[in-house]
């Protein structure tokens, strides 16, 4: 989708069209840019940039906090359209998807014809623009869709993948971030063609398995990293986390405890969505001077209950917090998952079963009315405006395969 968050905002406020718009928060807040309009990008504003930096680059921009529920709704509309084109759809994020179109030619025509039909149907159903890349691999399809923006379609014919990629900056390869890009630049690799010219064994010697994956990607292959699974094959998470950066540093213990409770609710919600329980809870604590500590605790029994995770995270916090220092960020991370066998602890007097029933009802309310519709009372003071993010619960097309 093209500038998805901004485009949805424009549907509800047409006065934003054509103007520099930044979605993610106010210009003087901590946090990062979630999306920028094309008018704002001309000034160097881009996603993941600190909001304050974005304001320095483009002070005339309109800063919008964002509306995650709207984005989910429109993502769901797009997902319904995608399913009509192929049974094999992979939602990479709230605004990006891959379709395996193999075998659909008799119904939808050539790849280019199918892409134009998809392009038109998305526009007709949502009034939003999208860009489509067509290729024999997800890697090349993703890069070609980026090259087709805004509102375009680009088809890379089989056999031309390497020549298409060769002149592009190596940072165009998904997974090549700032650190890896810098390492590649240091050995003279600036373009994907430079990478393709390297010997595989040299790349492996320098970068291990990731070096071998890079060698394949340079030739347009879905090699490791982001593209290990089949399209439409849903994989379960190895961990789940949420964190919050305070607008102003604080050492108010009530607010800090409430924030940990709210973060625990968010991770527990996603844990239940996947049909798992967890045994490991980890606290992330960052002070005003950016000193960061992480501490973990193994629970005596696996759980998926908000209250258990909240109690564990609060205990970790009080065991390790230096109350003389103000806190900038808190995070709750869970891992060590086991399948939810539905049977609660038989020795707790039915507590687990009562909580389970209550949380099932709460999750249904959240599905219908939004994530802030209901929550633990002890977490109320810890509520904050939800950041626009790619991994909240109940994302369209991301429903996990729960154990039978």
N, C-alpha and C positions, 0 to 999 in steps of 0.2 A: 504494500500500500504506500502511496506517495504522501510523505509528511503526515502520517495517519492521525496522530493526536491533534495536530493543528487543523487538519481538514475537517475532523469531527467538530472541533470548536467552531469552525466557520459555518457549519450547518446551523448551529444554534445562534450564532451571532454573525450574520453576513457582513457587518461593518468591518470585520477583521480581514476580509479578503484583500489580497494584494499588499498588505502591510507587513512589516517585520513583526513576527509573533514568536514568543518563546513560551513553551509549556513546561511547567515544573515547579513553579513557585514565584514568590515576589523577588524583585531585583536585589533587595538587600538581605535576603535570607540565605542561610546556609543551605546547601543542597546543590544539585546539578541539573542541567538542562535535560529534559526528557525528549523534547523535539523542538525544532526550529523551522519556521516557514522558509521558503526559498528566498524571500526578500531579506530575512535575517541572516541567512547563510552567506549572502553576498558580503556581509561585514565580518565574516570569519566565525560566526556563532555556529556551534555544532553540538550534537548530543554528547552527554557526559562532561561537558564543560561546566565549571562552577558558575552558578547564577550570577555572582558578583562580577566575574570575569566577562560574562556575556553582556552585562550592563555597561561595562567599560568599553566594550567593542561596539555596542549598539545601544546607546542610551535612549534613543527614540523608540525602541521596541516596546511592544505591549506584552507584559508578563502575565501569564495566566496560570493559576495553580493546577488546573486540570480536573477532569471528571472521570475517574477510572470506570465507574459503572457504565457510562456512555460508551467508552471504548470497548468494554466487554460486549455490550449489546451489538455494536456494529461489527465487531469481530465475529460474533455469532452469525450475523446475517451473511457475511462473506463465506464463512465455513459451510453454511448450508448450500451456497452456490457451488463451492468447490466439490462437494460430495456428489453433485449432479453430473460432474465432468469425469470423475474417477473415483473408484472405491478405495484407492490408495492415496490418502491425503496425510501429510505430516505437517502439523502446525508447529513451526519452529519457534514462533513467538506470537504475541497477540496480533501482529500486523504482517506476518510473513509465513508463507507456506510452500511446501513442495508437493507436486502431483506427479505420480507415475502414470503417463498417458499411453503406455504400451498396450496395444490391442484395441484402442478406441477409434482407430482410423475410419472404420466402416460407419460408425455412428456419428463422429464429429468431424471427419475429414482429416486433412494433413495437419501436422503440428502447427503450422502457421495459421491455418483456418480455425483450428480449435482455440488457439490463443486469442485470436480476434473475437471469437464468440464469447470467450470468458471475459475478455476486456469489456465488451459491451454489456454483458449481463451484470457484472459488478457495478458498473456505472448506473445502469437502469435501476437496480435494486437498492443502491445505497447513496447515489449521487456523489460518490467518491471516486477518485482516480487511482489506478494502480499501474505498475510497470511489470512486464512479464519477460523473463528470459527463458529461452528454449535451448536445450542442449542435451547431450548424451550422458551428462553427469550432473549431480547436484551442484558441485563446485562451480562449473562453468555456467550453469543456469543462474546461480546466485550472482556471480560477477556480471553476467550479461544483463540481468535485470537492473543491476545498479547502473550499468552503462546506458540503459534505456531510459532512465529517469530524466525528466518527469513524464509520466503518462504515455510511455512508449512500449513497443514490442521489439525484441531483438532475437533473431534465430541464428545460432552458431551451427552451421552444417557439420555433420559427422566428418571427422578427418581434419577439420580446420581449428580444432581446439587450441593446439599449441601456438599456432600463428596468431590467433586472436589474443592469447594471453601474453605473448612475448613482449610487446611494447609497454604493458601496464606496470605500474609501480608494484613492487613485491608486497607492499602493505595491503594491496587489494585482496590477497589470499586470506580467507577467513581463518582466524586463529593467530595470524601474525600481528601481534600487538607492538607497542612502542619498544619494549625491551628486545624482542626478537628482531624487529626491524632494524634497530641500532646495531645488533650483532651482525646481521647480514650486510648492512652498509659498511661495516668495518672491514669486511673481507671482499668488498667490491661488488656486492650483489645489490643492485638498485632496481632492476627490472626483473619481471618473471622470466624473461628470456635468459638473463644472466644465471638465474637459479637452474633453469633447464639445462644449461651448458655444463653445470658442475657434475662431477662423478658422484654416483650414489654413495660409494664407500667413503668419500671425503665428507659428504654431508652427515653420514652416520657417525664417522669418527668425531666430528665437531659437536653434533647435536643429538646423538643417540637415535632412538626410535623416531623421534620427531623429525630428525634429518631425513630419514627414509620416507616419511610421510610427505615432507616438503618436496622431495624429488618427484613423487608421484603427482602431487598437486600441480607442480610446474608444467606437467604434460597434460593437465586437465582431468586427472583421475580423482575419484572419491577415495582418497588414500588416508585412512586413519583420522584420528582427532574427531572432527565434527561429523564425519560421515561414515561411521562404522556400521550402523544398522541399516536394515532395509527401510524403504519409504513406507510409512504407515505402521511400522513396528514400534510400539510404545515401550520405552524402557523406564524402569522404576528408579527413583532417585536414591543416591547413596547417603544423602544428608539433606536437611532442610534448615534454613536460617532466615531470620528477619532481624534487622537492626534499625536504630533510630538515632539520628543526630539532633540534639536539642538546638532550638533557635538561640537560646542563651545557656551557657554553662550553668549547672546547678549542683548544689549539694543538699537539696531538700529531700530527706529520706522518704517521705510519703510519696512525693512525685516520682522518685527513682523506683521505688517498689511498685507503684502503679504502672509505670512504663514496662517494667519487667513482666508484670502480669499480662498486660496487653500483648506484648511480644510473644509470650508463651501461648496465648490464645491463638495467635495467628499461625504459629508453627504447628500447634496441635490440630487446628482445623485442616491444614494440608496433610498432616499425618493420617487423620481419619479418612480423608478423601482417597488416599492411596491404600487404605485397608491395612495399615501397619501399626505396630507399637514400637516404642523406643526404649533403649536402656541407658543411653548416654546423653547427658545434657551438658552443654558448654556455655559458659558466660564469656562475653567479650566486653571489656571495660576500657574506655579510652578517656584519659584525663585532659584537662585544658591545655597542657603542654604537649599533647599528642603521644604521651607515654601510653602504651596499650598493653594490657595483660589479658590472657585467656586462661580460664580454669575450667576443668571438666569434672563431672561426678557420674559414677555408674550407679544407677538405681537398683534397689534390691529386686524389683519385679518390673517387667516391661509394662509400659503404660501408653495410653493415647489421650489421657485426660488433661484438660487445661490446668486444673488445680494442682496436679502432681508436678507438672513442668514448672508452674509458677512457684511452688514451694521450693523446688530444687534450685531454680535460678536465683530466688531471693536469698536462699541460704549461701550459695556460692558468693553472691554479692557481699553480704554482710561479713563473710569470713575473710574477704580479700580487699574490701574497700577501705582506702585511707580517707576517713571522714574529714580530714583537714583540706583535702583537695576537691576541687569542683570537677564535675563529670561532663564530658562533651558528647560521648556516645555510649549507648548500651546495645548489646546484641544477644540473642539467644539462638543457639545452634544445636540441632539434635542429629544423632546418627546411631548406628548399631541397631538397625531395624529388624524386627521379626514379624511374621504374618500375624494378623489379628485373628485369634481363634475364638473370639466372641465370649468365651467363658471368663468371667471376672474372678477376682480373688475370693475364694469361698470362706476366708477367715476374717473378712472385713465387715461382716454384718450387713452385706448388701450395698455398701457404700458405692462400690465401683459400678454396680448395675444401675443404681439411681442416677449417678452422674452420667452414665452412658446414655440413658433414656433422655435426660435433660439436654445433653449436648446434641443428640440426634435432632431433637425439636429445634434447638437453637440454630443448627446448621441449615435446616429447612427454611427457617425465617431469613437467614442470611442469603440463601440462594434466591429467595423471592424479593427481599427488600434491601439487600446490600450488606456488606461486611460489618457496618457499624450499627445494624439494626438491634443487636442484642449482645450483651457481654457480661463478664463477671463484674460485680459491684466494686471489688477491690482494684479493678483495672480502670475504672472510669476516669480518674484523674490523669491516667497515663495515655488517654486517647489523643491522637494527633491527626492532622489532616493526612490522609493516605497519599503517599507519593505515587506518581505514575510509575509502574514497574511491570516487568515481564513475567513475574512468577507468583501472582496472588492465587488464591484458591479459585476453583470453578471457571478456569479459562476455557473458552470454546475449543473443542477438538483436543483438549489435553486431559480428558477424563482418563484416569489410569485403569489398568486392568486389575481389578481386585481379585484376590484368590478365591477360588470356588469353595 
